[in-house]
């Protein structure tokens, strides 16, 4: 698909995973650690799994308000789009991560309504609750002071 991937052992999941290069923001090396490539690892199989990513994962169905339909047509041009009579658009896209799907949708704010799956709705609630809790810890300085 025109993207470059790094195939590596993920310390967080404790398994071999693929990482899209343009989405990597930071790499940390582990001092005095060695990793041996498993005997059963086959780079051709791993590459084929990357090429087949859209066939795996789960469908996410979201309804976007008509006010942003122009941008939705651009942002989701490779996904299934269903134009509604009221100008809104229902999009069905594939995701391999509940967290990633939630972050993608949150950016559209109140103009996006998740239809399914419920696990993505729950994750959005969790992420927004965490954000609200963090905001409540901030000390806000007023912009104007009474004199």
SVG drawing of the C-alpha trace seen along z (x, -y; Angstrom):
<svg xmlns="http://www.w3.org/2000/svg" viewBox="-33 -48 58 71">
<polyline fill="none" stroke="black" stroke-width="0.4" points="0.0,0.0 3.0,-2.4 3.9,-2.2 7.0,-0.9 6.8,1.3 9.1,2.4 8.7,6.0 9.9,6.2 9.3,7.7 7.0,5.6 7.8,5.4 4.3,4.2 2.5,7.1 5.4,9.6 4.9,10.7 6.3,10.0 4.3,7.1 4.4,4.8 4.8,1.0 4.1,-1.4 7.3,-3.6 5.5,-6.9 3.5,-6.3 6.6,-5.7 7.3,-8.8 9.9,-7.4 12.2,-4.3 14.0,-3.3 16.8,-0.9 17.2,1.6 20.7,1.6 22.3,4.9 19.5,6.8 19.6,9.3 16.9,10.7 17.1,13.8 14.9,14.2 12.7,17.3 13.5,20.2 10.0,20.3 9.9,16.6 9.4,16.1 9.7,12.6 7.7,13.5 4.8,14.7 5.0,11.5 5.0,9.3 2.0,11.2 0.2,10.6 0.9,6.8 -0.5,6.9 -3.6,8.7 -4.4,6.3 -7.7,5.0 -9.0,8.6 -8.4,8.9 -9.6,6.8 -13.2,5.6 -15.6,3.2 -16.3,-0.1 -19.5,-1.9 -19.8,-5.6 -22.3,-8.2 -20.8,-11.7 -22.9,-14.8 -23.7,-16.5 -21.6,-19.6 -18.4,-17.6 -19.5,-15.3 -17.0,-16.9 -14.0,-16.0 -15.4,-12.6 -15.5,-11.8 -11.8,-12.6 -10.7,-11.1 -12.5,-7.8 -12.3,-7.5 -11.0,-4.0 -13.7,-2.8 -17.4,-1.9 -19.4,-5.1 -23.2,-5.4 -24.6,-8.8 -27.8,-9.4 -30.9,-11.5 -30.1,-14.1 -26.6,-14.7 -24.8,-12.7 -22.5,-9.8 -22.3,-6.4 -18.7,-5.0 -17.7,-1.5 -13.9,-1.1 -11.6,1.7 -9.6,1.4 -7.2,3.7 -7.3,1.7 -10.1,0.5 -7.9,-2.3 -6.9,-3.4 -10.5,-3.5 -11.6,-5.5 -8.8,-8.1 -9.6,-8.4 -13.3,-9.1 -12.7,-11.4 -11.1,-13.9 -14.5,-14.6 -16.1,-15.4 -19.9,-15.7 -20.2,-15.4 -19.5,-11.7 -21.8,-9.0 -20.5,-5.5 -23.0,-2.9 -20.9,0.2 -19.1,1.9 -20.0,1.2 -16.3,1.8 -15.3,-1.3 -18.0,-3.4 -16.8,-2.2 -13.2,-3.1 -14.2,-6.6 -16.0,-7.1 -12.9,-5.8 -10.5,-8.0 -12.7,-11.1 -13.1,-10.4 -9.4,-10.1 -8.9,-13.4 -11.5,-15.1 -9.8,-13.8 -6.5,-15.1 -8.0,-18.5 -9.4,-18.7 -5.9,-18.4 -4.6,-21.5 -4.3,-24.8 -5.8,-27.4 -4.6,-31.0 -7.2,-33.6 -6.6,-35.6 -8.0,-38.7 -7.7,-40.1 -10.0,-42.5 -8.3,-45.8"/>
</svg>
